[in-house]
Amino acid sequence: MPVTVDRREGPYGEVVLRRRSTAQDDDVYEIIANGTFLMDTSDGRSERLLVDAAMAALPEAARDSGPAVLIGGLGVGFSLAHAAADPRWRRIAVAEREEAVIDWHRAGPLAAISGRALGDERTVILHTDLLAYLRTTPDTYDALCLDIDNGPDWTVTEDNESLYSAQGLAVCKDRLAPGGILAVWSARPSADFEESLRNAGFSGVRTEEIPVARGVPDAVHLAVRPA
């Protein structure tokens, strides 16, 4: 059975870090928010694809000039670690609203995944709500890689739904440079969300699927801010 490593009550509810052992005696860490499983350290393929797909979709000129990426959600750190391993990213910002999650990376067991990336001079951790940051910052990015809950059809907290609304997508588009890429992780593909992206004025909307051991595949939704 999983063992609770830390439990915090924050402004958005309860967040829990749990540890469980596998048959190979490896420790797997899980993040639970308000009783809902978010992610664990067993398999980071979809988080890495989130970052790689955004880079691959950028125009060649943007890739060559050193693009900037904003990662929405620190999670277990796979997306950040993978971005930091790619020297083409010039700037890597991560927006994370849960102080507990940041602590687990800076001084807890998740540092094994993200420690090198946190020490990278290109990396900055923003302790803030993602949508609030997008609404107020003057900064623009070449890519937004968003993985803040289980996707547009299965949000962990009600306020996360606003990110996937017409108003939320408009804010995302405003914070992207022309030709910039919006990449959104989801626990399952969503045709409705693809339509929402098109209605918000994005082009090149498509979905990449990642097979999982059981159930429907994970998905990364991709969209381009027209130049």
N, C-alpha and C positions, 0 to 999 in steps of 0.2 A: 504494500500500500504506500502511496506517496506520503512523504514527511513534510510538514510545513516548516519552511526555513524562516520566513518572515511574513507578517500580516500587518497591513497598515489600513487605517481608515482615513481617507482623504476627501477633498472637496467634491470628488466625482463618485464616491462610494469606496468599497473595499477592494484592495488589490492584495494578492497573495502570491508568494513565490514558494513553489513546492519542489521537492526532489524525489525522484524515484530511481530505482536501480533496474537495469535490464538483465537479460539472461547472460550477457557478456560482462556483467559487473560494472558497466559504465553508468555514471550518474547522468540522468536526464532532468533538466530543470523546466518547470512549467510556470507560466504566468496565468493567473485566474483573476478576472475582474468581475466583481459583483456576481460571483458564482458561475460565470461563463468562462469556459476555456478559451484562451486567446491564442497561445502558441507555446511551443517547447523547443528544446535544443536537439531534438532527435534528427531533424532533416531540414536543412536550410535551402533546398533547391529553389523553392518558389520565391524566397526573399532575394536570393542571388539573381534569379531571372528578372525580378522587378528592376534591379539596377542595370543589368546587362541590356535588357530590352530597351530601356530608356536611352542608354548610350548609343545603341545600334540604330535607333530611329532618328537620332539627331542628324541634321545636315552635316556633310563632311567638313565644311568650313568651321562649324561650331565645335566638332570633335577635335579638329586640329588646333583651335585657338585656346583650348582649355576651358571647358564648360563648367558651370557652377550647378550644383544639385542641392535641393532641399529634400530631406527624407522626413516624412511625417510619421512619427512613431519610432522610438528606439527599440522597443520590443526586446528580444533576446540578443540583438546586436548583429545578426547575420548581414543585414542590408548595409549597415555602417561599415563593418569589417570588410565586406566585399568591395564597397566603393573606395575605401582607403587603399585597397590592394591594387587599384587601377590608377596609375600615375597620370592618366589623361584628365581626371577631375581636378580642376584648379581650386575649387572651394567646395567643402562638404558641410552643410548645416543640417542639424537634426533637431526637430521640434518634438519635445516630449513633455506632456503636462503633469505626469505623475512623478513626484519627487522620489518616491520609493524606487521606481524603475531606474532612475539615474543613479541612486545610491547603490543599487545592486550591481551596477556596472563599474562604478568608481571604486567601491570598497567591498564588493561582495563577490559571489561565485561567478557572476556573468562577466567579470573582468577577464576571465580566461578566453572569452570570445572577442571582446571589444578593446582590451587594454592597449594593444598596439595602435589601433585606430584612434583611440582617445588621445594618445600622445602625439598623433600626427599634427603638424602645424597647420594643415589645411582644414582641420575639423573644429567645429564650434557646436556646443550643445546649448540649445535654447530651451530653458525651462518655461514653457508657455503652452497654452492651448493653440493647436495648429490653426484653426480658423480665425481666432482672434489675432494671431500673428499675421496671417495673410491679409487681413482687413486693414492692418495698421502699418505694416512695414513698407518703406519705399523701395526695398530691394527687389530685384527681379532675378530669376533663375532660368537656366537653360532647360532644366528638368525638375519636375516635382514627382517624387516617388512616395506614394501615400500608402501606408499600411497601419491604420490607426485602430481598426477593429476587424470584424469578420467580413466586411464588405458592404456594398450599398444595399443589399437585401437583408442584412442580418447585423444590425448595429448593436453594440454592447450597451451604450447609453443613448437616451433619446436625443440629446443635443448633438450627437455625432451625425444624425440624419441630415442636419442642415448642410453638412459638407457636400452631400450628394444632390442637394436641391439645385434648382436653376440658379438661385442667388449664390450658393456656394461654388458652383462650377464657374460662374462668372468671375468670382474673386480669384479662383485658381488661374483662369485664363489671363486676367490682368497682371498677375505676378510672373507670368512666363514671358520670356523674350520672344519676338517673332520667330516662328519656326520651332519654338520650344515644345517639349514633350510632357504630357501628363500621363503618368503610369500609376494605376490604382490596383492594389492587390485585393482579391476577393476569394472567399472560401468556395465560391461556385460561380460559373459564368452567369452573366445577367444580360439578356437581350434588352430588357427595359433600360438598363443603365447605358448601354450602347446608344439607344435612341435618345436618352437624356443628353449625352455628350454631343451628339449631332445637333440637337435642338439648341444647345448652348453655344453653337458656332464653331465647334472643333471640326477638323477635317481628319482624314486618314484613320478613322476609328476602326479598331480591330481588337481581337482578343486572342491571347496566347494561353493555352491550357497546359497544366502540369499534372500528369497522372499521379494519383495517390494510391496507397495500398487498398483502401476501401472507399466506396462511395464515389460521388461526383468529383471531377478533377478540380484542383485549385485553378485560379485564373489571374492573369494580369491584363487589365484593360488599358489600351494605349490610344492616345489621341494627340493631335498636333494643333497648336495655335497657328492659324494661317499667318504667313509672312505679310 
